[in-house]
Amino acid sequence: MRRFPCHLALAKLLACTYGGPAGAAGFAVKEHSATALGNAFAGATAGAEDLSYMFFNPAVPAWQSGNQLVGVASYIAPRAELRDGAAATPRSVPIEGSNGGSDIARDFIVPAFYAMWEPDPDLKLALATNVPFGLETDYEAGWIGRYHALDSRLESVNLNPVVAYRFHDRFAVGAGLQLQYLEAELSNAVDFGSIGSANGIGFAVPTTQDGTSKLEGDSIGIGFTAGLLVEPLEGTRLGIAYRSHVRHDIDGDATFTLDNTGVGALLSASSGAFIETGATAEVTTPETLSFGLHQEIGPQWALMGEIAWTGWSRFDELRIEFDNPAQADSVTEEDWRDSWLFAAGVTYRPVSTAALRFGVAYDQSPIPDRRRTPRIPPNNRTWIAAGATYQPFPYLEVGLSYSHILLDDGPVELLATDSGNAARGSLSGSYESSIDIVSLQAVLRF
């Protein structure tokens, strides 16, 4: 009996860790400031309206005064559903089942915390704690694409200590480290019926004798941030900032649940595959370069704009090495492309202690249609946002923002002949998705 290359299935499993609709393109999360969200992140690199903008530009603390604490909580409610789905095994046996559920994307809350200490009027020390990547998707166990994905969970925590200095009233710089923790848990069904039938097991029946595969792993990586703020003219503020990529050497374990008819047990005994094993892989979170403009128009109005580039093309392939010698190294091509975000916004201050914010943005998807999977279904997205901030006391400011994100339909056309789909078969259809976000923020100055 020939060995089944189960390493291909595991490679595709880890390659698609970055599950369903996140708040930003790819698998990034952008909701780190309720104030900035109100303008759809337009001018976030140049905003500097409170300490939460330091996620977008580490020079922002130098534009603040005194000590400051900021807490942000963003409730993200994505929705994604497969329409007109069809699937088949590599031998063209139709895969029956549901479409995965009316909403496969989990709602979640993204926290963010900021603290700043002012040892000198021009020197600021700050710390940001954020969740830059992560979300969760869950499909029904018997859905037609179960061999491509069941559950996907990605979580991250990023600590960003920053030193910022203001040389004079019109120029400030900042830089810091990124200490980033990444954790993933992924699963999909395994079609032991099709695998057994292809390997000559007489009682194997395709798509009816499923098991599961699950992968868990984590990693810590290090990167940096740098940025500057310039005010060349009174009321005109420009910002440029860079967040570096972070390389992760993910170390984890792969486990299997075999079917209850004995097909998987026979395959495992004969090939040495489908047993618990360690697995490692390199994954790099992308770098970002952003440019922002904040323009005051009199005492009550301000206009802002933002352009941001993200280097998603780093995710061109995924190489996985397995501790089990029966499973060869696997390479999965991804071919993601760099993406751009464009945003414009306006702020109106009816009184000095309150502000109303509006904004729109267009966020490109880095995923080519030919590489879209059920773990990453969204496409290009358009943001529409509004928000308000109010300062009831000199030391306290509160903010509330809302955004609705419209996503282009995401076509899926996975072929059984594609790399990594030898055990999964084909899957076609189109995802309809949208996202709603509500963000709350409190700023304490002392």
C-alpha positions as CSV (number, residue, x, y, z in Angstrom):
1,M,0.0,0.0,0.0
2,R,1.4,3.4,-0.9
3,R,1.8,6.1,1.6
4,F,-0.7,8.9,1.6
5,P,1.1,12.3,1.7
6,C,-0.7,13.6,4.8
7,H,1.9,16.4,5.1
8,L,0.2,18.2,2.2
9,A,-3.0,18.4,4.2
10,L,-1.2,19.7,7.3
11,A,0.7,22.2,5.2
12,K,-2.6,23.7,3.9
13,L,-4.0,23.7,7.4
14,L,-1.3,25.9,8.8
15,A,-1.1,28.0,5.6
16,C,-4.7,29.1,6.3
17,T,-4.3,29.9,9.9
18,Y,-5.4,33.5,9.3
19,G,-9.1,32.8,9.4
20,G,-12.2,34.7,8.3
21,P,-13.0,38.4,8.2
22,A,-10.7,40.5,10.3
23,G,-11.1,44.2,10.9
24,A,-8.4,44.9,8.3
25,A,-7.2,43.3,5.1
26,G,-5.5,39.9,5.3
27,F,-5.4,38.7,8.9
28,A,-4.6,42.0,10.5
29,V,-6.7,43.8,13.1
30,K,-6.7,47.6,12.9
31,E,-9.0,48.6,15.7
32,H,-6.6,50.1,18.2
33,S,-8.2,53.6,18.7
34,A,-11.8,54.6,19.0
35,T,-10.8,58.1,18.1
36,A,-9.1,57.1,14.9
37,L,-11.9,54.7,14.0
38,G,-14.3,57.6,13.9
39,N,-12.4,59.0,10.9
40,A,-12.0,55.5,9.4
41,F,-8.3,55.8,10.3
42,A,-7.9,58.8,8.0
43,G,-4.9,60.8,9.2
44,A,-4.1,58.3,11.9
45,T,-0.3,58.6,11.2
46,A,-0.6,62.4,11.7
47,G,-3.5,62.6,14.2
48,A,-1.8,62.7,17.6
49,E,-5.1,63.6,19.2
50,D,-4.5,61.2,22.1
51,L,-2.0,58.5,23.1
52,S,-3.9,55.8,21.3
53,Y,-2.6,57.1,18.0
54,M,0.9,55.8,19.0
55,F,0.0,52.4,17.4
56,F,0.0,54.2,14.1
57,N,3.0,56.4,14.8
58,P,5.4,56.0,17.7
59,A,6.3,59.8,17.6
60,V,2.8,60.6,18.9
61,P,3.7,60.5,22.6
62,A,6.1,63.4,22.0
63,W,3.0,65.4,20.9
64,Q,1.2,64.8,24.1
65,S,1.8,66.5,27.5
66,G,1.8,65.1,31.0
67,N,1.2,61.5,31.9
68,Q,-1.6,59.6,30.2
69,L,-3.4,56.3,30.4
70,V,-5.8,55.1,27.6
71,G,-8.0,52.0,27.4
72,V,-9.8,50.9,24.3
73,A,-12.3,48.1,23.7
74,S,-13.6,47.3,20.2
75,Y,-16.4,44.9,19.6
76,I,-16.0,43.4,16.1
77,A,-19.0,41.5,14.6
78,P,-18.0,40.0,11.2
79,R,-20.5,38.0,9.1
80,A,-19.6,35.6,6.3
81,E,-21.6,33.0,4.4
82,L,-20.9,30.7,1.5
83,R,-23.3,30.9,-1.4
84,D,-23.8,28.5,-4.3
85,G,-21.2,26.1,-2.9
86,A,-20.2,22.9,-4.5
87,A,-17.5,20.4,-3.6
88,A,-16.1,17.0,-4.8
89,T,-13.3,14.6,-4.0
90,P,-10.2,14.2,-6.2
91,R,-12.1,11.3,-7.9
92,S,-15.1,13.6,-8.6
93,V,-17.4,12.1,-5.9
94,P,-19.7,14.9,-4.8
95,I,-19.3,16.0,-1.2
96,E,-22.6,16.4,0.5
97,G,-23.3,18.8,3.4
98,S,-24.4,22.2,4.5
99,N,-22.9,25.6,3.4
100,G,-21.1,25.8,6.7
101,G,-23.6,27.9,8.6
102,S,-25.3,31.3,8.1
103,D,-22.4,33.0,9.9
104,I,-19.0,31.3,10.1
105,A,-17.1,34.2,11.6
106,R,-17.0,34.6,15.4
107,D,-17.6,38.0,17.1
108,F,-14.8,39.1,19.3
109,I,-13.6,42.0,21.5
110,V,-10.2,43.6,20.8
111,P,-8.6,45.4,23.7
112,A,-5.8,48.0,23.6
113,F,-4.0,49.7,26.4
114,Y,-1.6,52.7,26.4
115,A,0.5,54.4,29.1
116,M,2.9,57.4,29.0
117,W,5.3,58.9,31.4
118,E,6.8,62.3,31.0
119,P,10.3,62.5,32.6
120,D,11.0,65.7,30.7
121,P,8.7,68.1,28.7
122,D,10.3,67.0,25.5
123,L,11.0,63.3,26.3
124,K,8.2,60.8,26.6
125,L,8.3,57.1,27.5
126,A,5.3,55.0,26.5
127,L,4.0,51.5,26.3
128,A,1.3,50.1,24.0
129,T,-0.3,46.7,24.3
130,N,-2.3,45.6,21.3
131,V,-3.8,42.7,19.3
132,P,-2.4,43.3,15.8
133,F,-3.5,40.0,14.3
134,G,-6.3,37.5,15.2
135,L,-9.8,36.2,14.8
136,E,-11.8,33.0,14.9
137,T,-14.0,31.1,12.4
138,D,-16.2,28.0,13.0
139,Y,-17.9,25.8,10.4
140,E,-20.5,23.2,10.9
141,A,-19.0,19.7,11.2
142,G,-20.7,18.3,8.1
143,W,-20.3,21.2,5.7
144,I,-19.2,20.6,2.1
145,G,-15.8,22.2,2.7
146,R,-14.9,20.4,5.9
147,Y,-11.8,18.9,4.4
148,H,-10.5,22.4,3.8
149,A,-11.4,23.9,7.2
150,L,-13.5,23.4,10.4
151,D,-12.3,25.7,13.1
152,S,-9.6,28.4,12.9
153,R,-8.3,30.5,15.8
154,L,-5.5,33.0,15.7
155,E,-4.5,35.2,18.7
156,S,-1.7,37.6,19.2
157,V,-0.4,40.1,21.7
158,N,2.0,42.9,20.9
159,L,4.0,44.9,23.5
160,N,5.5,48.1,22.0
161,P,7.7,50.1,24.4
162,V,8.5,53.5,22.8
163,V,10.8,56.5,23.3
164,A,9.7,59.7,21.7
165,Y,11.3,63.1,21.6
166,R,10.1,66.5,20.5
167,F,13.0,68.7,19.2
168,H,10.9,71.8,19.0
169,D,7.3,72.8,18.5
170,R,7.1,71.5,15.0
171,F,9.1,68.2,14.9
172,A,9.1,65.0,16.9
173,V,10.4,61.5,16.4
174,G,9.8,58.2,18.1
175,A,11.0,54.6,18.0
176,G,10.4,51.4,19.8
177,L,10.4,47.6,19.9
178,Q,7.7,45.1,19.0
179,L,7.5,42.0,21.3
180,Q,4.9,39.9,19.6
181,Y,3.3,36.6,20.7
182,L,1.3,34.5,18.2
183,E,-0.8,31.5,18.9
184,A,-2.8,29.4,16.5
185,E,-5.3,26.5,16.7
186,L,-6.7,24.9,13.5
187,S,-8.7,21.9,12.5
188,N,-10.2,20.3,9.5
189,A,-11.9,17.0,8.6
190,V,-9.9,14.1,7.0
191,D,-11.6,12.0,4.3
192,F,-10.3,8.6,5.4
193,G,-13.0,7.1,3.1
194,S,-11.4,8.6,0.0
195,I,-7.9,8.0,1.1
196,G,-8.6,4.4,2.0
197,S,-10.4,3.8,-1.3
198,A,-7.5,5.2,-3.2
199,N,-5.2,2.8,-1.3
200,G,-7.2,-0.3,-2.0
201,I,-9.1,-0.7,1.3
202,G,-12.3,-2.5,0.2
203,F,-14.7,-1.2,2.9
204,A,-13.6,2.4,2.5
205,V,-16.4,4.7,1.2
206,P,-15.5,8.2,0.2
207,T,-16.8,11.2,2.2
208,T,-18.5,8.9,4.8
209,Q,-15.6,7.9,7.1
210,D,-14.3,11.2,8.4
211,G,-11.7,11.9,11.0
212,T,-10.1,15.2,12.1
213,S,-6.8,16.8,12.0
214,K,-5.8,19.5,14.6
215,L,-2.8,21.7,14.8
216,E,-1.7,23.9,17.7
217,G,1.3,26.1,18.0
218,D,2.8,29.4,19.2
219,S,5.8,31.7,18.8
220,I,7.4,34.9,20.1
221,G,9.0,37.3,17.6
222,I,10.7,40.7,17.8
223,G,10.4,43.8,15.5
224,F,10.5,47.5,15.8
225,T,8.6,50.7,15.0
226,A,9.7,54.2,14.0
227,G,8.0,57.4,13.0
228,L,8.0,61.2,12.9
229,L,5.6,64.1,13.1
230,V,6.1,67.4,11.4
231,E,4.1,70.6,11.5
232,P,5.5,72.7,8.6
233,L,2.7,75.3,8.9
234,E,0.4,76.2,11.7
235,G,-2.5,73.8,11.6
236,T,-0.9,71.4,9.1
237,R,0.5,68.2,10.5
238,L,2.3,65.4,8.5
239,G,3.2,62.0,9.8
240,I,5.2,59.0,8.5
241,A,5.6,55.8,10.3
242,Y,7.0,52.3,9.8
243,R,6.1,49.0,11.6
244,S,8.6,46.3,10.8
245,H,7.8,42.7,9.9
246,V,8.0,40.1,12.7
247,R,9.3,36.6,12.0
248,H,7.7,33.8,13.9
249,D,9.2,30.3,14.2
250,I,6.0,28.5,15.2
251,D,6.5,25.4,17.2
252,G,3.5,23.1,17.8
253,D,1.8,19.7,17.7
254,A,-0.4,18.0,15.1
255,T,-3.0,15.4,16.4
256,F,-5.4,13.2,14.6
257,T,-8.8,11.7,15.4
258,L,-9.4,8.5,13.3
259,D,-12.7,7.4,12.0
260,N,-14.7,4.7,13.9
261,T,-14.7,2.2,11.1
262,G,-11.0,1.3,11.1
263,V,-9.9,2.8,7.8
264,G,-7.7,5.5,9.4
265,A,-6.2,2.9,11.7
266,L,-5.1,0.7,8.8
267,L,-3.7,3.7,6.9
268,S,-1.7,4.8,10.0
269,A,-0.4,1.3,10.7
270,S,0.8,0.8,7.2
271,S,2.3,4.3,6.5
272,G,3.3,5.6,9.9
273,A,1.2,8.7,9.2
274,F,-1.8,10.1,11.1
275,I,-0.1,10.0,14.5
276,E,0.7,12.8,16.9
277,T,3.8,14.7,15.9
278,G,5.6,17.9,16.4
279,A,5.6,20.5,13.6
280,T,7.4,23.8,13.0
281,A,6.9,26.5,10.4
282,E,8.1,30.0,9.7
283,V,5.4,32.7,9.4
284,T,6.2,36.4,9.0
285,T,3.7,39.1,9.9
286,P,4.0,42.0,7.4
287,E,5.6,45.4,7.7
288,T,3.5,48.6,7.2
289,L,4.5,52.0,5.9
290,S,2.0,54.8,6.4
291,F,1.6,58.5,5.5
292,G,-0.9,60.8,7.2
293,L,-2.1,64.4,6.9
294,H,-4.1,66.4,9.4
295,Q,-5.2,69.8,8.3
296,E,-7.0,72.3,10.5
297,I,-9.7,74.4,8.8
298,G,-10.4,77.1,11.3
299,P,-11.1,76.4,15.0
300,Q,-13.9,73.9,14.4
301,W,-13.1,71.9,11.4
302,A,-10.2,69.6,10.4
303,L,-9.6,67.4,7.3
304,M,-7.4,64.3,7.2
305,G,-6.1,61.7,4.8
306,E,-4.2,58.5,5.0
307,I,-2.2,56.2,2.7
308,A,-0.8,53.0,4.1
309,W,1.1,50.2,2.4
310,T,1.4,46.7,3.8
311,G,4.0,44.1,2.7
312,W,1.8,41.0,2.5
313,S,3.9,39.7,-0.4
314,R,6.2,38.2,2.2
315,F,3.6,35.5,2.5
316,D,4.6,33.8,-0.7
317,E,5.0,30.3,0.6
318,L,4.8,28.3,3.8
319,R,7.3,25.6,4.6
320,I,6.5,23.1,7.3
321,E,8.8,20.6,8.9
322,F,7.5,17.6,10.8
323,D,9.1,15.6,13.6
324,N,7.6,12.4,12.3
325,P,10.0,11.0,9.6
326,A,7.1,9.5,7.7
327,Q,5.9,13.0,6.9
328,A,8.2,14.9,4.5
329,D,8.7,18.7,4.6
330,S,5.9,20.5,2.8
331,V,5.8,23.7,0.8
332,T,2.6,25.5,0.1
333,E,2.5,28.5,-2.3
334,E,0.4,31.5,-1.2
335,D,1.4,34.3,-3.6
336,W,-0.1,37.1,-1.5
337,R,0.4,40.6,-2.8
338,D,1.2,43.9,-1.2
339,S,-1.9,46.0,-0.4
340,W,-2.9,49.6,0.0
341,L,-5.3,51.5,2.3
342,F,-6.7,54.9,1.3
343,A,-8.8,57.0,3.8
344,A,-10.3,60.4,4.1
345,G,-12.1,62.0,7.0
346,V,-13.4,65.1,8.7
347,T,-13.7,66.3,12.3
348,Y,-16.1,68.9,13.6
349,R,-15.8,70.5,17.0
350,P,-19.0,72.3,18.0
351,V,-17.4,73.2,21.3
352,S,-13.9,72.9,22.6
353,T,-14.7,69.8,24.7
354,A,-16.5,67.7,22.1
355,A,-15.8,66.4,18.6
356,L,-17.8,64.7,15.9
357,R,-15.9,62.5,13.4
358,F,-16.6,61.0,10.0
359,G,-14.6,59.0,7.6
360,V,-14.4,56.6,4.7
361,A,-11.7,54.2,3.6
362,Y,-10.9,51.6,0.9
363,D,-8.8,48.6,2.0
364,Q,-7.4,46.3,-0.6
365,S,-7.3,42.5,0.0
366,P,-3.9,41.0,-0.4
367,I,-5.3,37.6,-1.4
368,P,-5.5,36.7,-5.1
369,D,-8.8,35.1,-6.1
370,R,-7.0,31.8,-7.0
371,R,-5.6,31.5,-3.5
372,R,-8.8,32.3,-1.5
373,T,-9.7,29.6,1.0
374,P,-12.7,29.1,3.3
375,R,-10.4,30.1,6.2
376,I,-9.8,33.6,4.6
377,P,-12.9,34.4,2.5
378,P,-13.1,38.2,2.5
379,N,-12.2,40.4,-0.4
380,N,-11.6,44.2,-0.8
381,R,-13.4,46.3,1.8
382,T,-14.9,49.8,2.1
383,W,-15.2,51.4,5.5
384,I,-17.9,53.9,6.5
385,A,-17.3,55.3,10.0
386,A,-18.6,57.9,12.5
387,G,-17.7,58.7,16.1
388,A,-17.7,61.3,18.9
389,T,-15.4,62.3,21.8
390,Y,-16.4,64.2,24.8
391,Q,-14.3,65.7,27.6
392,P,-16.4,66.1,30.8
393,F,-13.4,66.9,32.9
394,P,-10.0,68.3,32.1
395,Y,-8.4,65.0,33.1
396,L,-10.9,62.6,31.4
397,E,-12.0,62.1,27.8
398,V,-14.4,59.4,26.5
399,G,-15.1,58.3,22.9
400,L,-17.5,56.1,21.0
401,S,-17.2,55.2,17.3
402,Y,-19.0,52.9,14.9
403,S,-18.0,51.5,11.5
404,H,-19.7,49.4,8.9
405,I,-17.5,47.6,6.4
406,L,-18.8,46.5,3.0
407,L,-16.8,43.7,1.4
408,D,-16.7,42.6,-2.2
409,D,-18.0,39.1,-2.7
410,G,-15.1,36.6,-2.3
411,P,-15.1,33.9,-5.0
412,V,-13.6,30.5,-4.1
413,E,-12.4,28.2,-6.8
414,L,-10.2,25.5,-5.2
415,L,-9.2,22.6,-7.4
416,A,-8.3,19.1,-6.4
417,T,-5.2,19.5,-8.5
418,D,-4.0,22.6,-6.6
419,S,-1.0,22.2,-4.3
420,G,-2.2,20.9,-0.9
421,N,-5.6,19.7,-2.0
422,A,-4.7,16.1,-2.8
423,A,-6.8,14.9,0.2
424,R,-9.3,17.8,0.3
425,G,-10.8,17.9,-3.2
426,S,-12.4,20.8,-4.9
427,L,-14.5,23.6,-3.5
428,S,-16.3,26.4,-5.3
429,G,-18.7,29.2,-4.4
430,S,-18.8,32.8,-3.3
431,Y,-18.6,34.4,0.1
432,E,-20.9,37.3,1.1
433,S,-19.4,39.2,4.0
434,S,-19.7,42.3,6.1
435,I,-18.4,43.7,9.4
436,D,-19.8,45.9,12.1
437,I,-17.5,47.5,14.7
438,V,-18.3,49.5,17.9
439,S,-15.3,50.9,19.8
440,L,-15.2,52.6,23.2
441,Q,-12.3,54.5,24.6
442,A,-11.3,56.4,27.8
443,V,-8.3,58.7,28.1
444,L,-7.0,59.7,31.6
445,R,-4.5,62.6,31.8
446,F,-2.7,63.4,35.0
